[in-house]
């Protein structure tokens, strides 16, 4: 299978970078600090959603701002403790792309996203974070904003995601979707193409376009 595109849009956590252990450590501590029961915490989907939505699901509205500041603090402080590492295939795949043809689109705050990306040596020219939008994934706003910043029609963009919420956002934006089975099983992911990780793919760059292929 070959996919033609003008821009590639990557989720960060679970797509380019693995932060699952850090997320579990930090959010478990956060939940304990705010008196959230294990039963209530277990029912909330953490991955691929903005922290503000998670906090709003679990806490009274007047507590949410303080809770958001605390989880950001915990996660940023955890980055040097192995809080982020590159997933297979990330570095060579990104290195094969022109800087103005791709963006990182994350549900994390800009401060946290930049800390994790810097820790693994990824410096995107374009980054859309939770701070930049009013509605996070699964709403299409983050991906539509990234396409606009790159100057590319949404229909000519490909979204790379590991989470169902992110894939829904990509589809709602009218973009082609590629799912990575780094945090979910294949049957949980509704996408145009499903692969294990970015090492399964190659990119051929031509004038203004990128052709994505599955490695044989």
ABEGO torsion letter per residue (X at the ends): XBBBBABBBBBABGAABBAAAAAAAAAAAAAAAAGBBAAAAAABBABGBBAAAAAAAABBAAAAAAAAAAAAAAAAAAAAAGABBBBBGAAAAAAABBAAABBBBBABBAAAAAAAAAAAGBBBABBBBAAABABBOABAAAAAAAAAAAGBBAAABBBBBABAAAAAAAAAAGBBBBBBAAABBAAABBBABBBABAAABBBBBBBGBBBBBBBX
